[in-house]
């Protein structure tokens, strides 16, 4: 692709380079370097417990020695099934230190989801929370899993909270008492029985596999995206170039997004480790938005990556104005589209910048973002990051389309995955000549800014018309009573599909179907107006806060089939 075609470069600020140098080092080397540069800087703040970078590195060395002692070898897949916590960070870097391949496992997984991931990855070792141990243990005989390491949330709490933890856990229904009996290794015993002698990371080249990140389970079984040390370091260096005002070793970042999600792993955990930022960690099972507000007020973080649902929840929190959020300088929203009103309201409250970015698991994950301190366009995902190419092609022919024409978004760069684990067929379908087919419908304007129109598979086809849910959602979100809304295609015997809106109202607010119908008809062409409305108190969401659109679509399909069956019985 020629420079002329890279229209986005004309909007790069002088401080952001078109291309970045990428060190050929293993990922744990970033922690080793930061601990050397800022040994006494606080690396982790966790519910009253602080760890410096030097202390964190020593525990990583200890756990790495323990992993070697229990037989973990280079290339072996090792599962980390933990919420955001010091243990999650330690386990991640220690596993990479000994040359293992990390497999991030969501602690909220059902046994079916967990069984697939254990079987497909072939992992032999897993580090999990005591709350999910029994679920893991039940599947051990069905898989190659032979070693289980168990930790508790209390393991890294300060002394008083550690004493009080069992009491609170019992009140919350989250207390688990396990007796080892040789069936698992207690995490803290492994740490305490190991020394902190430095270890040279086991590493051959930047193409060494570092991570299996599972994705794409919406239409079948999830696939393991293979991300190398080089992929992950590239995305970190690209982030460093984009956040050019960040001074290494200065500032802190909110760690709300789960580390088991690739977005949280890269933009929070790895970025903080590389840049010497303090992580203010919020364990994801703690869903009280008041805690997030209190932590921001107390620790004054500079950065706050998140998902739209988190920002929506915060700006609608009844006590938000009781907290000082003025330390927030920059937030990049990911995982789903960011409504304009949310962006404006959040920036008004914090006086910081909230911009939309874009990425996907297969890209480590970030490929695009709006500029933080320079020209940004509301409603876009911004510009491709340094060394990242992007183009829009005709989904049928694969030929590039003109500026402002819609088509499928393809991306290319050093952060793009090696392929899918043990799945060459799927790999060949999405990776062609280094270009990753995203499956998203997008367009690029004359300034090189990209707009995501919608997911290709989420497009609603009603009576032959293509309807993009995001457009309808943006319109409905302007209604003052609506807090959240998701638009899906529901089966329809006449139109093929019809537009359905699932709505959550703000606290104390409501609106009738008739009122919403009038509101939508004033702003949308007739065929895009929802025919069905469903009101809920909350939407189904993933651990990162992404709305599970597929769950709503499946419920709509089941309801339709039930109605068809009942009508046949009635006739």
N, C-alpha and C positions, 0 to 999 in steps of 0.2 A: 504494500500500500504506500503510495507516495505521500510526501509531506502536504501536497495540495489537498489530498483527500482527508487529512487529519485536521479538519476544521476546528476542532476543539483547542488545538495548540494556540490559536490566536487569543484565547481568553485565559491562558495560563498566566498567573502573576509572575513577575520576574524571579521571585524566590523559588518557584517550583520548576525543576528541570524536566525536560522531555524524557530523559533517560537517567537511570540510577545505577550505581555500582552495587553488586550483591556479593557480600563476603562468602567465600566457600568454606563455611564452618558449620558444625552441627548446632542445632537449636540450643542445647544446654550451654553452649559457649557464651550465649548472650547473658545468661544468669551469672556465669563465672566472671565475666567482664564487669557487669554492673555491681556485683558484690565487691569486686576489687576497687572500683571507682568510688562507690558510695556505701562502704561497709556498715555505717551506723544510721543510714537513712531508713526510715520505717518502710518496709515492703508491704506488710499486710496489717490491716486493722480488722479484727474479727470479734465482734460482740464484747469488746473490752480487752481483748488480748492483742498485743502488738508483737510483730516479728520484724527485726531488721533484715536487710538483704544478707548480711553475714550469717545471721542465725538461720535464715531460710536455706541458704546454700549448705550449711553444715547439716541440717536435717535431710536435705536432698542427698548429700553424700552418704549419710547414715542409712537411709532407706535404699539407696543404690547398692551399698554393700550387702544389705539384707536380701535384696532381690537376687544378687549373684549367689549368695549363700544358699538360697532355697532353689537354685537351679535355673533361673531365668537366663536365656541365651539370646544372642543377637538374632534379630529377625522374628523372634517369637512374639505372637500377638498377646497383649496384656490388657485386660479390660479395666476401665476406671468408671465405677458406678457410684458417683458421689455428687452431692450438691455442692454449691460454691462453699469452699472451706479451705483452710491451710493444707489439709490432707490432700485435697484435689490437686493443688499446685505442686506439692511435694511428690506425690505419686506420678504425676505427669512428667516432670523433669527428671526424676530418678529413673523412670522407665526408659526414657530416651537416652539417658546417660549410659545405660548398660547395653544400648543398641536394640532394645525391644521396639515393637510397633504398637503404639497406643491405639486402643479401640474405645472411643467415648461411648458409654452406655447410660442412657437416661434412667435415673432411679425410679421414674414413674412408669416404666415399661410394664406391660402385662406379661404374663408368662409366655404367651404366644410370640410376642415381639422379642422378648429376651431369648427364647429358645432359638429363633431364627438367627439372631446376631451371634450367639455363642457357637452355633453349628457352622454358619457360613464363614466366620472369621477363623475358626479353628483355635480359638484362644484356650490356653492351658491354665492361665492365672488370671484372677480378677480381684480387684480391691473394691470392697463395697461397704455400705453403711449397715450398721446392725439392724436397722429397720427393714432392710430388704434381704437379709441373710437367708431367712427360711425359704424365700422364693428362689434364690440362687441355688441353695442346697438341694431343693427338690429336682432341679434340672441337671444336677451334676452327673448322675448316672446315664443320662441320655446324650451327653456331649463329651468332648475331649477335656473338659475342665477337671483339673486335678488339684489345684491349689487355690484356696480362698483366704484372702486377708480381710479382716473386719475391723472397722473403726467406728467410733461413736462421735456424735456432735460435741460431746463434753470433753473429748481428748485434748482440744486446743482452747478450751475456755479458761479464763482466769480462775484462781483458786476458789473464791466464794461462789461463783456461778457454777463451777464444777460440782460443788457440794449440793447446790440447790437444783441442779439440772434434773436428777431423777424425780424430784417432787413435781416440777413443772411438766416434765414429760408425761407423768402419770395423769396429771390434770388434763393435758392436751390429748391423751390417748395415744401417745407416741413412745411409751416406755417399753423397752425390750431388754430382758436379762438373758444373756447367753453364757453357757459354760463351755469352755473350749473342748475338752475331752479329746484333744488332738485332731479335731475336725477342721479347724481353721487357725490361722495365725493372727493374734491380736496386733494391730498396727503399731500401737505404742510400745509393745514389748520388742518388736523388731527394731524400732528406732532406738530404744534405750539400750539394747544389747549390741549395738553396732558402733564403730568409731567413725569419726568425721574426717578420716584421711582423704585428701583429694583424689578424685578418680579422673583419668583422662577419658572423655566420652568415646565410646566405641562407634567408629564412623569411618566410612570409606570415601564417599563422595556426596555431593549435594543431591544426587539422584536417589540416595538411600531412602527407603520408605520410612516415614515417621509416624503416619497416622492413617487409620481407616475410619473415615467419617461416614456413617450410614445416612442415606438420603433416598428420596424418591419412592417412598412406600405408599403413595396415594393410590396407585393403580395396580399394586401388586406388592411383592416382597421388596424390602429396602435393599439398596445396593451400597456396597462399600466404596466410597470415593478414595482412591489412593493418593495421598498428599505426601510429597517428599519434604525433606529438610529444606531443600532449595525453594520449593513452592512456598512454604510457610515463612521463611526468612525474606523472600521476595515481597510478599504482601506486607510484611512489617516495615521493610525499607520504603516501600511505596507510601505507606501510611505516614512514615516519618517525614517524607518529602512533602506530603500534602499538608500536614500539621506543622508548617515551617516555623511558626512562632513558639512552638514547644521547646523549652530549654531542658535539656537532659538533666535528670536528677532533681528537677523542680516540679512541684504540683502533685495532685492526686486525682484518682479516677474512681467513679462509682462502679462497683462490680455487682450489678443486679442481673444482667443477662447470664444465664447458666453457662459455665465453662464447657459443659458437655455439648453445647451448641457451637458450631464452628464460628459464628459471629462473636460470641462471648469469648471463645478461646483466643481468637486473633486480635480483635479490637480492644479487648480489656486485658486478659491475662498475659499473652505474649507481648503485646505492645507495652504494657506497664513494666514487665521484666526487662525488656530491651531498653526502655527509655528512663528507667529509674523512677517511675511514678509509684506513689503509695496507692494500693488497692484497698478501698473501703468495701469490704465484702459483705454482701447480704445473701444468706442461704436462701435458695429459691423457695423452699417449703414455707418460708416466712412471707406471707402474702399481704401483710399489713402495710399499706402505703404510708401510714403514719411513721413507721420505723424508718423508711427511706427518707422522709422529710426531716425527721429528727437527726439522722446521720449527716445529711447535707448541711443542716443548720449547725451541727457540732464540729464537723471535720472540714468544712469548706472545700469540697472537691472542685477541681477546675473543669473536669470532663465527665460527661454522663451519657455514654452510648446506651441506646435503648430501643424498644419496639414501640410503635404507635400506641398500643394499648396501655403501656406504662405511662406515657405522657398524658393520654386521655384521662386515665385514672387520677393522676396528680392534679391536673388543672381543674378537675371537678371535685377534688377533695374539699369538704366543708371547712377545714381548718388550715388550708394552704397559706393563707395570709398571716398566720401566726408564726411562720418560719422564715428565716432569712435564707433565700436561695440565690443571693446576688453573687456568690462565688462562681457559679456556673458560667463558664466562658463559651464552651462549645459542646454541642450534642449532635451526633450523627444517628439518624433514625434508620433502622433496617428491618428486614424480615417481611414487611408488607408496606403498602402505600401509606404515605403520611398526609392526612387531610389538611387542607390549607388553614382552616380555622384553628386547628390544634397547634400548628406551627406559630401562628400569629399570637395566640393567647399565651403560649409557653414563653415566647420571647418577651412578651409584654410583662410577664410576672418576674422572670429571672434577669432580664436585660442582657442575656447571653444570646448565642446563636443556635438555632435548631435547624438543621438541614437534612434533606433526604439523600440517602445513598442507595447503592444497589450492589448485589452480589449473589452468589449461589455457592453451595457447598463445594461444587466442582472447581471453584475458582479461589478457594482458600480463605475467605469468600469474596473479598471486595474487588470490583472492577470499575465502578463509577461512584462519584460523589459530587455534590455541589461544593463549591468553594466556601470555606468557613468565613474568611475575613475579606473576601473580594466578591466579584460579581456572581450572584446566584440567581437562578430562575425558579420561582415557586411553581410547583407542579411537575418539575423535571427531576430526574435522578442525577443531573449534573453532567460532568465531563468524565471521560475515561482517565484513569490514573496513569502516571508515568509508565512507559513501556507497555501500555495496554492498547491494543487495537480493537476497534469495534466497527461493525458494519451491519446494515439492514438489508436483508435479501428477500426475494419472493419465496414464500414457503413451498411453493410447488416446483419452481424451476431452479431455485438456488442462486439466481442472478441478482446482483445488487440493484437496489431501487434508487430513485432520485431523492434528493433532499426533501424532507417533509412528507414523503410517501411512507405508508405503513408496510411492515413486513416483519420477519423473524429476526431477532437480535442475535448476532454471532460475536463472540469475543475471543481474543488471543493474547497471550502474555506469559511471563515467567511464573505466574501464580496458578496457571491452569493445571489441573490434576494429571497424573500419569495415566489414569484410566480407572475402570471399575474392577474391583477385586474378583478374580476368577470369573469374569463375565466379559469376554472379548466381543460377543455379539452386541451387547448394549454399548460397549465402548466405541465400537465402529459406527454405531448409529448417531452418537453425539459428538465424537471427535473426528474431524476430517481435515487433514493437512494442518493440524495444529489449531484449527478453529473449533471452538466449543459452541454447539447449538444450544441456546438457552431455553427454547420453547416459549419465549415471551414475545408478544407482539409489541413492536416499538416503532418510533420514528426519530430521526435526527433533524434538527432545524439548521438554518443557515449559519448559526454561530457554533455548531458542534455540540449543542446540548441535546441530551436524549430524553425521550418521554416514553414511559412504559404505558402502553394502551391497555394491555391485559395479558394474562396467561393464555397461551394458545388453547390449552385444554379447558379453560374456564369460559371461553366465549360461548354465549347463549345464542343459539340459532332458532329464532321463532318466526315461523311462516317464511323462511328463507332469508330473513334479515339477520345480520350479525350484530349482536348487542354486547357491548363490553361492560361487565359489572362495575368496573371502577368508575366509569362515567356516571352511572346511575347512583352509586354510593356517594360520590362527591356532591351530587345535587341534594340527596336526602339528608346528608350531613349538615347542610345549611339550615335545616329546620331547627329552631331553638330548643325543642323538647328532646331531640335525639342525642344520645351520648355515643352509641355505637350502632352500626348497621352493616349487614352483609347481604349482598345481592347474589342470588344463584339462579340457575335454570332448573325449573321443576318440570317433570314430565307432563305433557298435555296431549290429549288424543287428537286435537285439531291442529294446533300450531307446531306440534313436535315438542317444543319446550315453551314454557311461559316464564315471565319474570316474577321472581318471588323475593321479597325483602324481609329479612329477619332483623327486628329492631329491639334495641335496649334503650329505654328512656332514662334521662337524667333523674336523679332522686327528687321526688315531689312533682315531676312533670309527666304529662301524658298527651296523647292526641289520638283521635279516632282514625279508622281506615279512610273514611270519607275526607277528613281534613288532609291526610297525607296524600291521598289521590289527587285532590285539587292542587296541592302544593307541587306535586311532581308534574302534572299536566301543564302547569304554567311555565315549566322549565325544560320539558323534554318532548320530543316528537312522540306521537301516540304509541307507536309500537315498542318504545323503550320504557313506558310507564309500567310499574309493577301491577300485576293482576291479583297477586296474593300478598297479604301482610301477615306476619306472625310476630307477636310480642313476647319477649322473654325478659327474665331478670338478669341473665348473663349469657354470654356466648361460649361455646366450647373452645378451649385454647390449648396450645402446646405449652411445654415448659418455658419456652422463650417468650410467650405471650402472643404468639401468632394465632389468629383465628383459624380453627380447623374447618375450612370451607368444605372439605370432602365429607366430614361428618354430617354437616347440614344437608349436603346433596344426597347422601345415602339415606338420611331420614326422610327426605322428600320423596325419594324413589320408593321406599318401603310404604309410605303413607298412600302413595298413588296406587301401588299394587294391591294394597288392602282395600281401597275404595273400589277398584275394578272388580275384585273378588266378591265384595259385598253386593255390588250392583248386579252381578251375574246371579248370585243367590236370590236376590230380590225379584229378578225377572223370571 
